[in-house]
Amino acid sequence: MTHSILPSLNIPGRGRLACVGLGMTLGSHLTPLARSHILQADVVFAALSDAIAEEWLKRMHPDVRSLQPYYAEGKPRMKTYREWVALMMDELRAGKQVCGVFYGHPGIFAWSPHKVIEQARAEGYEAHMEPGISAEDCLYADLGFDPGRYGCQHFEASQLLYCERRIDPAGYLVLWQVGVIGNRSVGRFDTAAAYRALLVERLEQDYPSDHEVIVYRGATLPIERPRIQRITLRELAEVLLTAEETVVLPPAVTLQPNRAMLERLQALDAREREGAVA
């Protein structure tokens, strides 16, 4: 089943696009629907940083084209992502059934899938995103916390430095791509400790320097286990991180009741009961 903002065209020879998620753990996270999009495609584009995952995908389809070679040291990542979109659109315009395969969920921290779907739909093609199990999903399972209990905020780490954002230390804080903080437009694959030191300085506005920080990386192969490292906030700048590691700060303060709102809710409850009795 496909979903599009445009009517289904179903024209023979007309290209169609699906961007699917491979999930995080190779093989075990691929959904039946994502698999069917891969198998039915004429050409498959793979944005997978793991050579093992690419080889596994090639066993499923005879025409898998890796997007990884378009990365280059010193090359802006946005230029690479635009090249990915252009490659997929070229095959789509040629009347091919195109499938883009991305790690985890194709719509999370992935600019190209959203953009190519937007462009394809604007040109009248059917385009669909099929979700996958993301690093966030694995994180909740591996670290054993429920985001609904205290609440949970998610930020791309650089955004905390670039923008004025409000952190709620009564809930969990999840920071993505700390390993490349301050590095969104430059083609480097990591950043120095000085960049992370600025992040620590920002976080110390809301957390004590000895607050627990969890550095997490989910398993990508069935034989692996997740990597979980517990440090203090002050140590975060000196820990070597890649873009694949996620940083989690547990709550630092307890939730405080909003007494004024609770009283208003109680008053509403009382009126509802009175109305029911009447």
Contacts in CASP RR format, 6 or more apart in sequence:
PFRMAT RR
TARGET T0000
AUTHOR 0000-0000-0000
METHOD contacts of the structure
MODEL  1
MTHSILPSLNIPGRGRLACVGLGMTLGSHLTPLARSHILQADVVFAALSD
AIAEEWLKRMHPDVRSLQPYYAEGKPRMKTYREWVALMMDELRAGKQVCG
VFYGHPGIFAWSPHKVIEQARAEGYEAHMEPGISAEDCLYADLGFDPGRY
GCQHFEASQLLYCERRIDPAGYLVLWQVGVIGNRSVGRFDTAAAYRALLV
ERLEQDYPSDHEVIVYRGATLPIERPRIQRITLRELAEVLLTAEETVVLP
PAVTLQPNRAMLERLQALDAREREGAVA
2 8 0 8 1.000
2 16 0 8 1.000
2 18 0 8 1.000
2 126 0 8 1.000
2 127 0 8 1.000
2 128 0 8 1.000
3 128 0 8 1.000
4 121 0 8 1.000
4 126 0 8 1.000
4 127 0 8 1.000
4 128 0 8 1.000
5 121 0 8 1.000
6 121 0 8 1.000
6 124 0 8 1.000
6 126 0 8 1.000
8 126 0 8 1.000
9 124 0 8 1.000
9 125 0 8 1.000
9 126 0 8 1.000
13 95 0 8 1.000
14 95 0 8 1.000
14 125 0 8 1.000
14 126 0 8 1.000
15 92 0 8 1.000
15 93 0 8 1.000
15 94 0 8 1.000
15 95 0 8 1.000
15 96 0 8 1.000
15 97 0 8 1.000
15 98 0 8 1.000
15 125 0 8 1.000
15 126 0 8 1.000
16 92 0 8 1.000
16 97 0 8 1.000
16 98 0 8 1.000
16 125 0 8 1.000
16 126 0 8 1.000
16 127 0 8 1.000
16 128 0 8 1.000
17 88 0 8 1.000
17 92 0 8 1.000
17 98 0 8 1.000
17 99 0 8 1.000
17 100 0 8 1.000
17 116 0 8 1.000
17 117 0 8 1.000
17 120 0 8 1.000
17 125 0 8 1.000
17 126 0 8 1.000
17 127 0 8 1.000
17 128 0 8 1.000
18 37 0 8 1.000
18 41 0 8 1.000
18 98 0 8 1.000
18 99 0 8 1.000
18 100 0 8 1.000
18 127 0 8 1.000
18 128 0 8 1.000
18 129 0 8 1.000
18 130 0 8 1.000
19 99 0 8 1.000
19 100 0 8 1.000
19 101 0 8 1.000
19 102 0 8 1.000
19 106 0 8 1.000
19 107 0 8 1.000
19 113 0 8 1.000
19 116 0 8 1.000
19 117 0 8 1.000
19 127 0 8 1.000
19 128 0 8 1.000
19 129 0 8 1.000
19 130 0 8 1.000
20 33 0 8 1.000
20 34 0 8 1.000
20 37 0 8 1.000
20 38 0 8 1.000
20 99 0 8 1.000
20 100 0 8 1.000
20 101 0 8 1.000
20 102 0 8 1.000
20 106 0 8 1.000
20 129 0 8 1.000
20 130 0 8 1.000
20 132 0 8 1.000
21 30 0 8 1.000
21 31 0 8 1.000
21 34 0 8 1.000
21 101 0 8 1.000
21 102 0 8 1.000
21 103 0 8 1.000
21 104 0 8 1.000
21 105 0 8 1.000
21 106 0 8 1.000
21 130 0 8 1.000
21 131 0 8 1.000
21 132 0 8 1.000
22 29 0 8 1.000
22 30 0 8 1.000
22 34 0 8 1.000
22 48 0 8 1.000
22 53 0 8 1.000
22 57 0 8 1.000
22 101 0 8 1.000
22 102 0 8 1.000
22 103 0 8 1.000
22 104 0 8 1.000
22 132 0 8 1.000
23 29 0 8 1.000
23 30 0 8 1.000
23 103 0 8 1.000
23 104 0 8 1.000
23 105 0 8 1.000
23 132 0 8 1.000
23 133 0 8 1.000
23 134 0 8 1.000
24 103 0 8 1.000
24 104 0 8 1.000
24 133 0 8 1.000
24 134 0 8 1.000
24 135 0 8 1.000
24 137 0 8 1.000
24 138 0 8 1.000
24 218 0 8 1.000
24 219 0 8 1.000
24 220 0 8 1.000
25 133 0 8 1.000
25 138 0 8 1.000
25 219 0 8 1.000
25 220 0 8 1.000
25 221 0 8 1.000
25 222 0 8 1.000
25 224 0 8 1.000
26 50 0 8 1.000
26 52 0 8 1.000
26 53 0 8 1.000
26 56 0 8 1.000
26 220 0 8 1.000
26 221 0 8 1.000
26 222 0 8 1.000
27 56 0 8 1.000
27 222 0 8 1.000
28 222 0 8 1.000
29 104 0 8 1.000
29 132 0 8 1.000
29 133 0 8 1.000
31 130 0 8 1.000
31 132 0 8 1.000
33 130 0 8 1.000
34 130 0 8 1.000
34 132 0 8 1.000
35 60 0 8 1.000
37 99 0 8 1.000
37 128 0 8 1.000
37 130 0 8 1.000
38 44 0 8 1.000
38 57 0 8 1.000
38 60 0 8 1.000
38 61 0 8 1.000
38 99 0 8 1.000
38 101 0 8 1.000
39 60 0 8 1.000
39 61 0 8 1.000
40 97 0 8 1.000
40 99 0 8 1.000
41 61 0 8 1.000
41 96 0 8 1.000
41 97 0 8 1.000
41 98 0 8 1.000
41 99 0 8 1.000
42 63 0 8 1.000
42 91 0 8 1.000
42 96 0 8 1.000
42 97 0 8 1.000
42 98 0 8 1.000
43 63 0 8 1.000
43 65 0 8 1.000
43 91 0 8 1.000
43 96 0 8 1.000
43 97 0 8 1.000
43 98 0 8 1.000
43 99 0 8 1.000
44 57 0 8 1.000
44 61 0 8 1.000
44 63 0 8 1.000
44 64 0 8 1.000
44 65 0 8 1.000
44 98 0 8 1.000
44 99 0 8 1.000
44 100 0 8 1.000
44 101 0 8 1.000
45 64 0 8 1.000
45 65 0 8 1.000
45 67 0 8 1.000
45 84 0 8 1.000
45 87 0 8 1.000
45 88 0 8 1.000
45 98 0 8 1.000
45 99 0 8 1.000
45 100 0 8 1.000
45 101 0 8 1.000
46 53 0 8 1.000
46 54 0 8 1.000
46 57 0 8 1.000
46 64 0 8 1.000
46 65 0 8 1.000
46 66 0 8 1.000
46 67 0 8 1.000
46 68 0 8 1.000
46 100 0 8 1.000
46 101 0 8 1.000
47 67 0 8 1.000
47 68 0 8 1.000
47 84 0 8 1.000
47 100 0 8 1.000
47 101 0 8 1.000
47 102 0 8 1.000
47 103 0 8 1.000
47 110 0 8 1.000
47 112 0 8 1.000
48 54 0 8 1.000
48 57 0 8 1.000
48 66 0 8 1.000
48 68 0 8 1.000
48 101 0 8 1.000
48 102 0 8 1.000
48 103 0 8 1.000
49 68 0 8 1.000
49 103 0 8 1.000
49 244 0 8 1.000
50 103 0 8 1.000
50 220 0 8 1.000
52 221 0 8 1.000
53 103 0 8 1.000
53 220 0 8 1.000
54 64 0 8 1.000
54 66 0 8 1.000
54 68 0 8 1.000
57 64 0 8 1.000
57 101 0 8 1.000
58 64 0 8 1.000
65 87 0 8 1.000
67 84 0 8 1.000
67 87 0 8 1.000
70 80 0 8 1.000
70 83 0 8 1.000
70 84 0 8 1.000
71 77 0 8 1.000
71 80 0 8 1.000
71 187 0 8 1.000
72 80 0 8 1.000
72 187 0 8 1.000
73 187 0 8 1.000
73 188 0 8 1.000
73 189 0 8 1.000
74 186 0 8 1.000
74 187 0 8 1.000
74 188 0 8 1.000
75 187 0 8 1.000
76 185 0 8 1.000
76 186 0 8 1.000
76 187 0 8 1.000
77 184 0 8 1.000
77 185 0 8 1.000
77 186 0 8 1.000
77 187 0 8 1.000
78 111 0 8 1.000
78 185 0 8 1.000
81 111 0 8 1.000
81 112 0 8 1.000
81 115 0 8 1.000
82 115 0 8 1.000
84 112 0 8 1.000
84 116 0 8 1.000
85 112 0 8 1.000
85 115 0 8 1.000
85 116 0 8 1.000
85 119 0 8 1.000
88 98 0 8 1.000
88 100 0 8 1.000
88 116 0 8 1.000
89 116 0 8 1.000
89 119 0 8 1.000
89 120 0 8 1.000
89 123 0 8 1.000
91 98 0 8 1.000
92 98 0 8 1.000
92 120 0 8 1.000
92 125 0 8 1.000
93 123 0 8 1.000
100 106 0 8 1.000
100 113 0 8 1.000
102 110 0 8 1.000
102 113 0 8 1.000
103 220 0 8 1.000
104 132 0 8 1.000
104 133 0 8 1.000
104 134 0 8 1.000
104 135 0 8 1.000
105 131 0 8 1.000
105 132 0 8 1.000
105 133 0 8 1.000
105 134 0 8 1.000
105 136 0 8 1.000
105 137 0 8 1.000
106 113 0 8 1.000
106 129 0 8 1.000
106 130 0 8 1.000
106 131 0 8 1.000
106 132 0 8 1.000
107 113 0 8 1.000
107 114 0 8 1.000
107 129 0 8 1.000
107 131 0 8 1.000
108 134 0 8 1.000
108 135 0 8 1.000
108 136 0 8 1.000
109 156 0 8 1.000
109 176 0 8 1.000
109 177 0 8 1.000
113 129 0 8 1.000
114 129 0 8 1.000
116 127 0 8 1.000
117 127 0 8 1.000
117 128 0 8 1.000
117 129 0 8 1.000
120 126 0 8 1.000
120 127 0 8 1.000
121 127 0 8 1.000
135 218 0 8 1.000
135 246 0 8 1.000
136 154 0 8 1.000
136 174 0 8 1.000
138 218 0 8 1.000
138 219 0 8 1.000
138 226 0 8 1.000
139 174 0 8 1.000
139 216 0 8 1.000
139 218 0 8 1.000
139 246 0 8 1.000
139 248 0 8 1.000
140 146 0 8 1.000
140 147 0 8 1.000
142 216 0 8 1.000
142 218 0 8 1.000
142 226 0 8 1.000
142 228 0 8 1.000
143 214 0 8 1.000
143 216 0 8 1.000
143 228 0 8 1.000
143 248 0 8 1.000
145 172 0 8 1.000
145 250 0 8 1.000
147 172 0 8 1.000
150 170 0 8 1.000
150 171 0 8 1.000
150 172 0 8 1.000
150 251 0 8 1.000
150 255 0 8 1.000
151 168 0 8 1.000
151 171 0 8 1.000
151 172 0 8 1.000
152 171 0 8 1.000
152 172 0 8 1.000
152 173 0 8 1.000
152 174 0 8 1.000
153 167 0 8 1.000
153 168 0 8 1.000
153 171 0 8 1.000
153 172 0 8 1.000
153 173 0 8 1.000
153 174 0 8 1.000
154 174 0 8 1.000
154 176 0 8 1.000
155 165 0 8 1.000
155 173 0 8 1.000
155 174 0 8 1.000
155 175 0 8 1.000
155 176 0 8 1.000
156 175 0 8 1.000
156 176 0 8 1.000
156 177 0 8 1.000
157 175 0 8 1.000
157 176 0 8 1.000
157 177 0 8 1.000
157 178 0 8 1.000
157 179 0 8 1.000
157 181 0 8 1.000
157 182 0 8 1.000
157 199 0 8 1.000
157 247 0 8 1.000
158 177 0 8 1.000
158 180 0 8 1.000
158 181 0 8 1.000
158 182 0 8 1.000
158 183 0 8 1.000
158 184 0 8 1.000
159 165 0 8 1.000
160 167 0 8 1.000
160 175 0 8 1.000
160 199 0 8 1.000
160 202 0 8 1.000
160 203 0 8 1.000
161 181 0 8 1.000
161 182 0 8 1.000
161 198 0 8 1.000
161 199 0 8 1.000
161 202 0 8 1.000
162 182 0 8 1.000
167 173 0 8 1.000
167 203 0 8 1.000
167 205 0 8 1.000
167 206 0 8 1.000
169 206 0 8 1.000
169 207 0 8 1.000
169 249 0 8 1.000
169 251 0 8 1.000
169 252 0 8 1.000
169 253 0 8 1.000
170 251 0 8 1.000
170 252 0 8 1.000
170 253 0 8 1.000
170 254 0 8 1.000
170 255 0 8 1.000
170 256 0 8 1.000
171 250 0 8 1.000
171 251 0 8 1.000
171 255 0 8 1.000
172 248 0 8 1.000
172 249 0 8 1.000
172 250 0 8 1.000
172 251 0 8 1.000
173 248 0 8 1.000
173 249 0 8 1.000
174 246 0 8 1.000
174 247 0 8 1.000
174 248 0 8 1.000
175 199 0 8 1.000
175 246 0 8 1.000
175 247 0 8 1.000
175 248 0 8 1.000
175 249 0 8 1.000
176 246 0 8 1.000
177 243 0 8 1.000
178 196 0 8 1.000
178 199 0 8 1.000
178 236 0 8 1.000
178 241 0 8 1.000
178 245 0 8 1.000
178 246 0 8 1.000
178 247 0 8 1.000
179 190 0 8 1.000
179 191 0 8 1.000
179 196 0 8 1.000
179 241 0 8 1.000
179 242 0 8 1.000
179 243 0 8 1.000
179 245 0 8 1.000
180 188 0 8 1.000
180 189 0 8 1.000
180 190 0 8 1.000
180 191 0 8 1.000
180 243 0 8 1.000
181 191 0 8 1.000
181 195 0 8 1.000
181 196 0 8 1.000
181 198 0 8 1.000
181 199 0 8 1.000
182 191 0 8 1.000
182 195 0 8 1.000
183 190 0 8 1.000
183 191 0 8 1.000
183 195 0 8 1.000
189 242 0 8 1.000
189 243 0 8 1.000
190 240 0 8 1.000
190 241 0 8 1.000
190 242 0 8 1.000
190 243 0 8 1.000
193 237 0 8 1.000
193 238 0 8 1.000
194 237 0 8 1.000
196 236 0 8 1.000
196 237 0 8 1.000
196 238 0 8 1.000
196 239 0 8 1.000
196 241 0 8 1.000
197 237 0 8 1.000
199 236 0 8 1.000
199 237 0 8 1.000
200 209 0 8 1.000
200 233 0 8 1.000
200 234 0 8 1.000
200 236 0 8 1.000
200 237 0 8 1.000
203 233 0 8 1.000
203 236 0 8 1.000
203 249 0 8 1.000
204 233 0 8 1.000
206 252 0 8 1.000
207 233 0 8 1.000
207 249 0 8 1.000
207 252 0 8 1.000
208 233 0 8 1.000
208 252 0 8 1.000
209 232 0 8 1.000
209 233 0 8 1.000
209 234 0 8 1.000
210 232 0 8 1.000
210 233 0 8 1.000
210 234 0 8 1.000
211 232 0 8 1.000
211 233 0 8 1.000
211 249 0 8 1.000
211 252 0 8 1.000
212 230 0 8 1.000
212 231 0 8 1.000
212 232 0 8 1.000
212 233 0 8 1.000
212 249 0 8 1.000
212 250 0 8 1.000
213 230 0 8 1.000
213 231 0 8 1.000
213 232 0 8 1.000
213 233 0 8 1.000
213 235 0 8 1.000
213 236 0 8 1.000
213 247 0 8 1.000
213 248 0 8 1.000
213 249 0 8 1.000
214 228 0 8 1.000
214 229 0 8 1.000
214 230 0 8 1.000
214 247 0 8 1.000
214 248 0 8 1.000
214 249 0 8 1.000
214 250 0 8 1.000
215 227 0 8 1.000
215 228 0 8 1.000
215 229 0 8 1.000
215 230 0 8 1.000
215 231 0 8 1.000
215 239 0 8 1.000
215 241 0 8 1.000
215 245 0 8 1.000
215 246 0 8 1.000
215 247 0 8 1.000
216 226 0 8 1.000
216 227 0 8 1.000
216 228 0 8 1.000
216 229 0 8 1.000
216 245 0 8 1.000
216 246 0 8 1.000
216 247 0 8 1.000
216 248 0 8 1.000
217 226 0 8 1.000
217 227 0 8 1.000
217 244 0 8 1.000
217 245 0 8 1.000
217 246 0 8 1.000
218 224 0 8 1.000
218 226 0 8 1.000
218 227 0 8 1.000
219 225 0 8 1.000
219 226 0 8 1.000
227 245 0 8 1.000
229 239 0 8 1.000
231 239 0 8 1.000
233 249 0 8 1.000
236 247 0 8 1.000
241 247 0 8 1.000
END
